[in-house]
């Protein structure tokens, strides 16, 4: 079944009375070339377990299942379950979980499927309304090492942004702290049904062996990032004072000790500078 053809998607839609849900970010891929690029970017081997976020009608799932040992596909929309039962009928190595990915204990599910302790590669054409929470969950709450995902171009640009750029923000620092980022493909909005408003990008995130910067306390590091970008127009001296337990005098001292001018703004700071400041804050709290 050629799920990447518009006519097939329309036939399935009619057969099952399926309506696309805008609220669930349902924009289905109808381009074999892009699907191939996502699959190739994931580098799936015959012993691999793959976790797919949002299989939709199964267009990526079927290709992944042909290469992987096992595919776990997490889909929140119940009305897609009978469709997936048909489109993936020949794939015995796929387990569909009808759950909200944000509520799932991902490491537990992976451990179940890999007889404990195993790894899984994450793949997905993400529902765009929760792109950032999904990425943050994968990075902070799981041990997943490889994530190949499609997202709106604007988010991908922010993730890759360097210090000094207007779009450099908390998500750039967070992803670059945990991962190496590689662009796999640019994807025009014309290859989806229904067509979204914006273009997309496929990124591959590979967890670093060691974080992008060594810090004394990860919680304080991210508190500095959050405070700095929470009020990005303010100087660091002003924005960092919002961290609980600090004061203007203390932040002044921390910035001086870290060798960072108090009048700078968060969007100019490298990971290393955030690291140095957070270490000084940690020592004084
Ligand atoms: N993989 C399919 C494709 O490429 O054609 C569908 C991609 S579509 C952009 C996103 C999918 O994620 C939809 O099937 C949608 O129902 C599902 N989804 C939305 N929110 C979800 C959630 N919280 N947890 C799991 N799946 C979700």
Boltz pocket constraint, residues with backbone or C-beta under 6 A from the ligand:
constraints:
  - pocket:
      binder: B
      contacts: [[A, 24], [A, 25], [A, 26], [A, 27], [A, 28], [A, 29], [A, 53], [A, 54], [A, 55], [A, 56], [A, 57], [A, 58], [A, 59], [A, 60], [A, 74], [A, 75], [A, 76], [A, 77], [A, 80], [A, 99], [A, 100], [A, 101], [A, 102], [A, 124], [A, 125], [A, 126], [A, 127], [A, 128], [A, 130]]
      max_distance: 6.0
